[in-house]
Amino acid sequence: MSAPGLDAIIANAYSEGYARFGDLGLDLKTFADRVHSIMHKHLGPSPSQTEAITFVNGLRGSDLYLASACALHGIGGALATKEGPARDEAGIAWRVFENTYKSYIHSLARFFHRSGFIADDLADDILADLFLPERSGVSRIASYSGRSSLSTWLRVIVCNRVVNALRSSSYTSKAGELHLEIPEQPSLTNTESILRARRYGPALEGAFTFACRTLTSRQRLILLWRYEQGLQLGQIGHLLGIHQSNVTRQMERMQSQLRKEVVRILSTRYGLSAAAIQECLQDIVENPVHKVSILDVIKNS
C-alpha cells in the first residue's frame, strides 16, 4: 500500500498535467498506476517510503501526464478500441502532443540534417512511430518514463534517427573510396607502415571495440555529434540542455576513460608491455595505413 505522502505527490503531478494540457481522458487512478509501474521497474517491487517519494518527486509529472494519455488512447492502449467519447479523447491527447512538440521535432531534424525535405520526412516518420506500437503492442510513446523532460527524450530520439540516416547515406556515398589511401606500389616507408599496421591493427581494433562498449548511449551520441557531424561544443550543449563547459568536461572524461580502458585491454587481453603499448598508441596516430576507425567502432559497439 502506498504511503499518503506518495499519493499526494502523484495527485499533485496529475493536477499539474491537467492544468497544463487540459482534460485528455486520463483519470487519476490510471495515472497513478502508470507512476507505480515506472517506480517498481526502477526500484524493485518493495522500495522504502523514502526511496519511493524521492524517485516520484524527481519525475516530470506534467510531461508524464501527456505521454500517458497518448499511450492510453494510442494503438494498443486500454481505450484504443473504444467508441464514442473515448475515441474523441484519443484525438484530443494526440492533437495536444502534436501542437506542443511537432514544430520542435521538425526543427531538431532540420538542425541535424542538411536537406530540409529529408529532415521533414524523418520528423513525420518519428511522429508516426510514436503512435505506432512497439513489441509490447502499445504505442512507442509509452516507453517515456518521465525521468527526463519530454523535450529531452524527444531530442535523443530525433538525434538518433538522423544519425542513423546520415550514417547510412555516408556509407553509401563513400563505398567507392575505400581503397584510395594505399598506393599500389608502396615505397619502403609505406611498406614499414603497412607491417606495423598489420602487427598492431588487430590488437588496436579489439581494444577499441571493447573499450567503446563501456560508453553509454549518451556518450556515444556526443562523440558522433562532435567528430562525425562536426558540431561545436556550444551546439552540443544546446542540444543536451547543458552549458558548453559541461560538454568540455564530459569530453575530457570520455577521452581519459577510453585511453585508460584501451591501455588496460592491450595489457591484460593482448599481453603487450608498457613500451609496446606506447608504440602501439603512437603508431595509430602517426601511421596513415591503419584501418581502425574509432567512429565506426562507436557506431557498431
Secondary structure as the mmCIF struct_conf table of DSSP 4:
data_model
#
loop_
_struct_conf.conf_type_id
_struct_conf.id
_struct_conf.beg_label_comp_id
_struct_conf.beg_label_asym_id
_struct_conf.beg_label_seq_id
_struct_conf.end_label_comp_id
_struct_conf.end_label_asym_id
_struct_conf.end_label_seq_id
HELX_RH_AL_P HELX_RH_AL_P1 PRO A 4 PHE A 21
BEND BEND1 GLY A 25 GLY A 25
HELX_RH_AL_P HELX_RH_AL_P2 LEU A 28 LEU A 43
BEND BEND2 PRO A 45 SER A 46
HELX_RH_AL_P HELX_RH_AL_P3 GLN A 49 ASN A 57
TURN_TY1_P TURN_TY1_P1 GLY A 58 GLY A 58
BEND BEND3 LEU A 59 LEU A 59
HELX_RH_AL_P HELX_RH_AL_P4 GLY A 61 HIS A 73
BEND BEND4 GLY A 74 GLY A 74
TURN_TY1_P TURN_TY1_P2 ILE A 75 GLY A 76
BEND BEND5 GLY A 77 GLY A 77
TURN_TY1_P TURN_TY1_P3 ALA A 78 THR A 81
TURN_TY1_P TURN_TY1_P4 GLY A 84 GLY A 84
HELX_RH_AL_P HELX_RH_AL_P5 PRO A 85 PHE A 112
BEND BEND6 ARG A 114 ARG A 114
HELX_RH_AL_P HELX_RH_AL_P6 GLY A 116 PHE A 131
BEND BEND7 LEU A 132 LEU A 132
STRN STRN1 PRO A 133 PRO A 133
TURN_TY1_P TURN_TY1_P5 ARG A 135 SER A 136
BEND BEND8 GLY A 137 VAL A 138
STRN STRN2 SER A 139 SER A 139
HELX_RH_3T_P HELX_RH_3T_P1 ARG A 140 SER A 143
BEND BEND9 GLY A 146 SER A 148
HELX_RH_AL_P HELX_RH_AL_P7 LEU A 150 LYS A 174
HELX_RH_3T_P HELX_RH_3T_P2 ALA A 175 GLU A 177
TURN_TY1_P TURN_TY1_P6 LEU A 178 HIS A 179
BEND BEND10 LEU A 180 ILE A 182
BEND BEND11 GLU A 184 GLN A 185
HELX_RH_AL_P HELX_RH_AL_P8 LEU A 188 CYS A 212
TURN_TY1_P TURN_TY1_P7 ARG A 213 THR A 214
BEND BEND12 LEU A 215 LEU A 215
HELX_RH_AL_P HELX_RH_AL_P9 SER A 217 TYR A 227
TURN_TY1_P TURN_TY1_P8 GLU A 228 GLU A 228
BEND BEND13 GLN A 229 GLN A 229
HELX_RH_AL_P HELX_RH_AL_P10 LEU A 233 LEU A 240
TURN_TY1_P TURN_TY1_P9 GLY A 241 GLY A 241
BEND BEND14 ILE A 242 ILE A 242
HELX_RH_AL_P HELX_RH_AL_P11 GLN A 244 THR A 268
TURN_TY1_P TURN_TY1_P10 ARG A 269 TYR A 270
HELX_RH_AL_P HELX_RH_AL_P12 ALA A 274 GLU A 286
TURN_TY1_P TURN_TY1_P11 PRO A 288 VAL A 289
HELX_RH_AL_P HELX_RH_AL_P13 ILE A 294 ASN A 300
#
